[in-house]
């Protein structure tokens, strides 16, 4: 045997057994003649990089030790043995009472005392780090023993071990060296007095720290890991010397993170103003004004980023820079190669586009006093600002917004954009957003009519095929049947047609084509109209004209224009966006909003008149104790929320009507449910009530 | 063709209709009804033998029932054959005038 002359070997393989086999082959020896130390075990890295490996140091042991081991014939040294041939059971002739058996451990030897006269047998239970065999079979569960059994108790002995691993962060920018140390442990079994149930207690008598890792082993591991960029092994020696720690972790490589690109950016340069005094800055409502040549916005160009490098030497590309383009509409010019937007006219700047990159300047016409006989009617394509009031039958028309710091009394305002009135609107007509509001409001009604007309045609076909239905009177077309259906199953058509007519009446500014469609529908479906229908084709033409209206509505994508005022009395107000009344409320007025109607100031009341909205109608107090009738029209998915409603307030949705009677109601909610049925929830003085 | 058998008993007028209620027979139906309702506080229309309806017939029926109700004369249409009931239902008549007025024939 040449083992003694052989140097130790360090081998690497995928697992322990392979590595050991490899070493034994090199050494030309057998498993029992070597000592084995695990230098490292490495798991596959993240993303499967690297492979599983075990590195062992295998050293031949001198033959003498070998010999001793062979003489002892076991790997685990026995801590004791029962003297099974001479069970130490003491018999007592005088014993008259039953006694339980017991087990004891003394100097590592297990002694069993058997029970007397039907007493209980003792039980032996294995413990952590102990090995118990009963009659040469290892036990894992509590086991009943007697003095007849051959019992052996030993301990598990641990060899010192350490693990060396390389960990790589998810972004592959950092690599760590991790050394875990597991000291070797030797135990002996503690003595134990006689007891019926014994669980041997191992006591740690010796903890052996593992030998320090060798620097060259670590270098080998690093080399095999493929890490090549940003390596810094200067901390390794300190990590190796840190023998008292169970775990040491140091950074051994750092990649270079990429430098991100800087996106192109638009910086607004004009004064966006402050909310107009006394006017609720709800949504829009900022006063901003620019002069000719004012720089509205500057663009900072995008800057490219810089690539980084991960620890494996792979470049990491930076994020691409996003550019944004300055665009000009009316009244704006883009200069300096697209880097600046400059006002061509004086006026109000409007910023549009989802990147806030489209600029427009709307001219502003300012009236410093009242609009009266000295100013006359006003018509201007941009915004109009009036610092006084609009009085006495004058009319102000603006393509953009109208702002009146005072009141509007016996006058008319017509704006393509929004209207803000600092004080009151009294006995006046106000309209914003052009036709959009009416289109929006009528859309659900048109839809319902269209829907019902199609259903009606289906019913006509069904009836004509029915065996018990005679078509003898339909020689001149289906007119008679259609008339019957409009007056029975499809009665609702008549009601919706009337509602449509009601909405457009009083709007002198309506497009003729739109009015014509509504009037045709009304004439065909209402009153004696159905009598004039001669055949189904006429219904198809109605459906067609409704589809044309839908097209028109769709084309109107104008941003909703709001109306803000402190107080409205005896007036007609129509907004394609919201109507917000921030002061004392609305008295005997007709308010129509494509968006919401909000009158929920603490003193805000709605007395008399009619409110129609496509969105939320949020009110404080509606009606009065003197029973001022108020009608609230809900359209489509709109909803009413009111804190207090007096009797004789009517809520309508399509053809459905609900009337508040006798008792005032609190916390009222009204809306159409999924089936289109009007639902009114409220509290009355009689208690809560859901309808 | 429509035959109408009329009878009055305990202030209840009964019209039994046999045949079809349509543009050619609606006048007969109207006249028969007018003859009876002034003498009765309640009218029963027996539809057991009605085979067809047309738009004019249904229209006339609706008008007649409305007129009876205006004059506070109770009315019920009884023994309506399934198929005839389907026609009335498609037209939405029971929904319009009251479901209780229209009684289907027992199967």
Interface residues (C-beta under 8 A of the other chain):
Chain A: X459 X462 X463 X466 X467 X468 X469 X470 X471 X472 X473 X474 X480 X481 X483 X484 X485 X487 X488 X489 X490 X491
Chain B: X20 X22 X23 X24 X51 X52 X53 X54 X55 X56 X57 X58 X59 X62 X81 X83 X84 X86 X87 X90 X91 X92 X93 X95 X96
